[in-house]
Amino acid sequence: MSTHVVPPRTYFAVFVALITLTLLTVGVSFLELGPYHTLVGVLIGAAKATLVMLLFMHLLYSSRLTWVVVGGALFWVGIMFVLTLSDYLTRPWGTM
């Protein structure tokens, strides 16, 4: 079985990007963004998760079947988030 060899400088570049995104997360936490605060944090976290999945988990060089499985898993997680939020957002919080 042949595997794709990733040069060490790619791992170093991803490491630098992850550290930079972590510092950006810390910096953004001190800003007052109002309702966009959570959105910015989730977007930065999604960028970090994407880098980890693509390069450290070698998804970038995987077969199409692996991509389909990951896509199905993300779709399922999305369904679970939508169902959880639909329950959470429709509760009568002020009547208790």
Z-matrix of the N, CA and C atoms (Angstrom, degrees):
N
C 1 1.428
C 2 1.522 1 108.24
N 3 1.302 2 116.43 1 125.13
C 4 1.464 3 119.83 2 179.22
C 5 1.518 4 109.25 3 -96.67
N 6 1.301 5 115.51 4 139.86
C 7 1.458 6 121.07 5 178.81
C 8 1.514 7 109.19 6 -119.73
N 9 1.308 8 114.75 7 156.90
C 10 1.454 9 120.01 8 178.71
C 11 1.524 10 108.80 9 -78.60
N 12 1.320 11 116.70 10 130.96
C 13 1.460 12 121.52 11 179.31
C 14 1.525 13 108.35 12 -94.07
N 15 1.305 14 115.54 13 120.71
C 16 1.457 15 121.43 14 179.95
C 17 1.516 16 107.92 15 -96.82
N 18 1.337 17 117.97 16 127.75
C 19 1.465 18 119.40 17 179.76
C 20 1.532 19 111.63 18 -67.21
N 21 1.312 20 116.89 19 149.67
C 22 1.472 21 120.34 20 -179.02
C 23 1.524 22 113.80 21 -59.40
N 24 1.320 23 117.96 22 -29.90
C 25 1.469 24 118.93 23 -179.24
C 26 1.536 25 111.43 24 -66.50
N 27 1.331 26 116.97 25 -26.36
C 28 1.466 27 119.77 26 175.25
C 29 1.513 28 110.42 27 -67.18
N 30 1.335 29 116.62 28 -43.76
C 31 1.458 30 119.99 29 177.03
C 32 1.528 31 111.20 30 -63.68
N 33 1.315 32 116.72 31 -38.89
C 34 1.455 33 119.94 32 177.94
C 35 1.535 34 110.92 33 -65.39
N 36 1.330 35 117.50 34 -40.38
C 37 1.466 36 120.96 35 178.56
C 38 1.532 37 110.67 36 -64.85
N 39 1.327 38 117.38 37 -38.91
C 40 1.465 39 120.40 38 177.56
C 41 1.522 40 109.94 39 -67.73
N 42 1.325 41 117.17 40 -39.06
C 43 1.461 42 120.87 41 176.77
C 44 1.528 43 110.82 42 -60.18
N 45 1.317 44 116.39 43 -45.91
C 46 1.474 45 120.67 44 178.78
C 47 1.530 46 110.02 45 -63.20
N 48 1.332 47 117.60 46 -40.72
C 49 1.461 48 120.56 47 178.86
C 50 1.522 49 111.29 48 -64.72
N 51 1.330 50 117.62 49 -41.01
C 52 1.460 51 120.67 50 178.97
C 53 1.527 52 111.81 51 -66.01
N 54 1.322 53 116.92 52 -41.11
C 55 1.466 54 120.07 53 176.90
C 56 1.524 55 110.42 54 -64.70
N 57 1.327 56 116.58 55 -41.53
C 58 1.461 57 120.54 56 178.72
C 59 1.526 58 111.01 57 -62.89
N 60 1.313 59 116.93 58 -44.35
C 61 1.465 60 120.26 59 178.50
C 62 1.524 61 111.58 60 -65.72
N 63 1.328 62 117.65 61 -33.97
C 64 1.462 63 120.26 62 176.11
C 65 1.520 64 110.56 63 -66.54
N 66 1.328 65 117.25 64 -43.50
C 67 1.465 66 120.46 65 176.71
C 68 1.522 67 111.13 66 -64.40
N 69 1.328 68 116.85 67 -35.42
C 70 1.461 69 120.68 68 176.07
C 71 1.528 70 110.59 69 -64.90
N 72 1.313 71 116.90 70 -39.27
C 73 1.462 72 120.92 71 177.22
C 74 1.530 73 110.45 72 -61.80
N 75 1.322 74 116.41 73 -44.74
C 76 1.464 75 120.23 74 178.93
C 77 1.526 76 109.91 75 -64.18
N 78 1.335 77 117.50 76 -42.71
C 79 1.454 78 120.45 77 179.08
C 80 1.516 79 113.39 78 -63.40
N 81 1.318 80 116.18 79 -40.90
C 82 1.463 81 120.78 80 -179.57
C 83 1.529 82 110.57 81 -68.56
N 84 1.326 83 117.04 82 -27.73
C 85 1.468 84 119.07 83 -178.94
C 86 1.528 85 111.90 84 -64.79
N 87 1.325 86 117.40 85 -22.32
C 88 1.459 87 120.72 86 178.91
C 89 1.524 88 112.70 87 -88.04
N 90 1.322 89 118.22 88 -9.01
C 91 1.458 90 121.38 89 179.59
C 92 1.522 91 110.71 90 -87.92
N 93 1.309 92 116.11 91 150.88
C 94 1.463 93 120.96 92 176.24
C 95 1.522 94 107.73 93 -97.53
N 96 1.324 95 116.56 94 100.07
C 97 1.460 96 121.74 95 -176.64
C 98 1.525 97 112.71 96 -105.25
N 99 1.306 98 116.38 97 0.06
C 100 1.457 99 119.95 98 179.45
C 101 1.521 100 111.75 99 66.31
N 102 1.328 101 116.76 100 -131.55
C 103 1.469 102 119.30 101 -176.76
C 104 1.532 103 113.03 102 -71.77
N 105 1.321 104 117.83 103 -11.59
C 106 1.468 105 120.88 104 -178.08
C 107 1.527 106 112.57 105 -89.13
N 108 1.316 107 116.97 106 -1.49
C 109 1.460 108 120.75 107 -176.88
C 110 1.532 109 111.28 108 -61.01
N 111 1.319 110 116.57 109 -47.11
C 112 1.464 111 120.75 110 -179.77
C 113 1.522 112 111.07 111 -67.19
N 114 1.327 113 116.66 112 -40.54
C 115 1.461 114 120.74 113 -179.79
C 116 1.528 115 111.37 114 -60.66
N 117 1.317 116 117.06 115 -44.70
C 118 1.465 117 120.28 116 179.80
C 119 1.528 118 110.62 117 -64.26
N 120 1.335 119 116.85 118 -41.74
C 121 1.458 120 119.97 119 178.27
C 122 1.521 121 112.63 120 -63.14
N 123 1.322 122 116.38 121 -40.70
C 124 1.466 123 120.15 122 179.46
C 125 1.530 124 110.68 123 -68.48
N 126 1.317 125 117.33 124 -38.69
C 127 1.471 126 119.84 125 178.71
C 128 1.527 127 111.55 126 -64.98
N 129 1.321 128 117.21 127 -41.64
C 130 1.463 129 119.84 128 177.74
C 131 1.529 130 109.60 129 -65.74
N 132 1.324 131 117.46 130 -42.08
C 133 1.464 132 120.73 131 177.45
C 134 1.521 133 112.37 132 -63.06
N 135 1.331 134 116.63 133 -38.15
C 136 1.467 135 120.12 134 177.69
C 137 1.523 136 111.26 135 -65.97
N 138 1.327 137 116.68 136 -37.21
C 139 1.467 138 119.91 137 177.01
C 140 1.527 139 110.74 138 -64.16
N 141 1.328 140 116.79 139 -42.31
C 142 1.466 141 119.91 140 178.30
C 143 1.526 142 110.84 141 -65.75
N 144 1.324 143 117.52 142 -42.39
C 145 1.466 144 120.68 143 179.10
C 146 1.522 145 111.30 144 -63.76
N 147 1.333 146 116.39 145 -37.23
C 148 1.460 147 119.92 146 178.47
C 149 1.521 148 111.24 147 -64.61
N 150 1.322 149 116.86 148 -43.51
C 151 1.468 150 119.71 149 177.52
C 152 1.522 151 111.06 150 -60.67
N 153 1.316 152 117.11 151 -43.85
C 154 1.464 153 120.45 152 -179.01
C 155 1.526 154 110.36 153 -64.81
N 156 1.334 155 117.04 154 -45.16
C 157 1.469 156 119.53 155 -178.71
C 158 1.526 157 111.80 156 -64.87
N 159 1.321 158 116.74 157 -44.32
C 160 1.462 159 119.24 158 -175.16
C 161 1.516 160 112.84 159 -69.79
N 162 1.323 161 118.11 160 -41.59
C 163 1.455 162 119.28 161 -172.38
C 164 1.524 163 114.39 162 -103.98
N 165 1.333 164 118.53 163 -47.00
C 166 1.457 165 118.46 164 -178.42
C 167 1.518 166 112.40 165 -75.75
N 168 1.329 167 117.38 166 -30.13
C 169 1.461 168 120.44 167 177.01
C 170 1.533 169 111.23 168 -93.83
N 171 1.319 170 117.18 169 3.38
C 172 1.466 171 124.80 170 176.04
C 173 1.528 172 113.31 171 58.38
N 174 1.312 173 116.21 172 30.70
C 175 1.465 174 119.98 173 178.35
C 176 1.527 175 111.17 174 -70.05
N 177 1.309 176 116.99 175 -29.40
C 178 1.462 177 121.33 176 -178.42
C 179 1.525 178 111.79 177 -60.51
N 180 1.309 179 116.70 178 -31.58
C 181 1.462 180 121.19 179 -176.95
C 182 1.523 181 112.51 180 -108.10
N 183 1.331 182 117.55 181 16.79
C 184 1.463 183 121.73 182 -177.65
C 185 1.520 184 111.38 183 -87.44
N 186 1.318 185 114.57 184 172.22
C 187 1.464 186 120.70 185 179.44
C 188 1.525 187 110.02 186 -74.77
N 189 1.316 188 115.92 187 167.95
C 190 1.471 189 121.41 188 179.90
C 191 1.525 190 111.49 189 -65.77
N 192 1.319 191 117.31 190 -31.04
C 193 1.453 192 120.04 191 178.18
C 194 1.526 193 110.85 192 -63.00
N 195 1.319 194 117.40 193 -39.40
C 196 1.461 195 120.78 194 176.96
C 197 1.523 196 110.47 195 -63.03
N 198 1.330 197 116.98 196 -40.17
C 199 1.461 198 120.91 197 177.35
C 200 1.524 199 110.90 198 -62.69
N 201 1.338 200 117.36 199 -39.24
C 202 1.466 201 121.03 200 178.84
C 203 1.525 202 110.19 201 -65.51
N 204 1.319 203 117.62 202 -41.60
C 205 1.464 204 121.26 203 179.53
C 206 1.524 205 110.45 204 -64.44
N 207 1.320 206 117.78 205 -44.36
C 208 1.469 207 121.13 206 178.50
C 209 1.524 208 110.21 207 -64.80
N 210 1.321 209 117.17 208 -41.79
C 211 1.462 210 120.01 209 177.22
C 212 1.515 211 111.97 210 -61.95
N 213 1.321 212 117.19 211 -41.52
C 214 1.464 213 121.22 212 176.78
C 215 1.523 214 111.72 213 -63.59
N 216 1.322 215 116.42 214 -40.31
C 217 1.468 216 119.87 215 178.26
C 218 1.524 217 111.15 216 -64.69
N 219 1.327 218 117.38 217 -42.98
C 220 1.461 219 120.33 218 178.15
C 221 1.521 220 111.50 219 -66.34
N 222 1.312 221 116.75 220 -36.62
C 223 1.467 222 120.56 221 176.41
C 224 1.529 223 110.06 222 -63.07
N 225 1.331 224 116.93 223 -43.60
C 226 1.456 225 121.20 224 179.26
C 227 1.532 226 111.04 225 -63.83
N 228 1.325 227 117.61 226 -42.44
C 229 1.464 228 120.72 227 177.44
C 230 1.521 229 109.82 228 -62.57
N 231 1.325 230 117.32 229 -38.26
C 232 1.459 231 120.50 230 176.75
C 233 1.515 232 112.14 231 -62.17
N 234 1.331 233 116.61 232 -41.79
C 235 1.472 234 120.61 233 176.94
C 236 1.527 235 109.92 234 -61.03
N 237 1.314 236 117.13 235 -44.00
C 238 1.468 237 120.11 236 -179.19
C 239 1.529 238 111.41 237 -64.38
N 240 1.333 239 117.46 238 -39.34
C 241 1.465 240 120.32 239 177.01
C 242 1.522 241 111.11 240 -64.08
N 243 1.315 242 117.01 241 -43.53
C 244 1.474 243 120.60 242 -179.60
C 245 1.523 244 110.44 243 -63.06
N 246 1.325 245 117.54 244 -44.44
C 247 1.461 246 120.02 245 179.56
C 248 1.529 247 111.82 246 -65.38
N 249 1.320 248 117.01 247 -40.79
C 250 1.463 249 120.35 248 178.83
C 251 1.517 250 111.03 249 -65.80
N 252 1.330 251 117.05 250 -45.48
C 253 1.461 252 119.78 251 -179.82
C 254 1.522 253 112.04 252 -68.30
N 255 1.326 254 117.55 253 -33.91
C 256 1.466 255 118.54 254 178.38
C 257 1.524 256 110.43 255 -65.96
N 258 1.317 257 118.14 256 -35.00
C 259 1.455 258 120.77 257 175.29
C 260 1.522 259 110.96 258 -70.38
N 261 1.304 260 116.31 259 -45.66
C 262 1.466 261 121.75 260 -176.88
C 263 1.531 262 111.66 261 -64.31
N 264 1.323 263 117.24 262 -42.40
C 265 1.463 264 120.90 263 -174.64
C 266 1.526 265 112.79 264 -79.15
N 267 1.326 266 119.15 265 -14.48
C 268 1.461 267 120.11 266 -178.91
C 269 1.519 268 113.43 267 -102.77
N 270 1.315 269 118.09 268 7.61
C 271 1.467 270 120.80 269 178.31
C 272 1.522 271 110.53 270 -79.93
N 273 1.318 272 117.08 271 143.97
C 274 1.470 273 120.20 272 178.96
C 275 1.533 274 110.21 273 -83.17
N 276 1.318 275 117.36 274 83.97
C 277 1.459 276 121.59 275 -174.54
C 278 1.520 277 112.61 276 -69.01
N 279 1.330 278 118.92 277 -31.67
C 280 1.451 279 120.50 278 -173.96
C 281 1.519 280 114.72 279 -81.09
N 282 1.327 281 119.54 280 -6.33
C 283 1.463 282 121.29 281 -174.50
C 284 1.518 283 113.45 282 -95.11
N 285 1.304 284 119.60 283 0.56
C 286 1.458 285 120.75 284 -177.00
C 287 1.493 286 112.15 285 -88.32
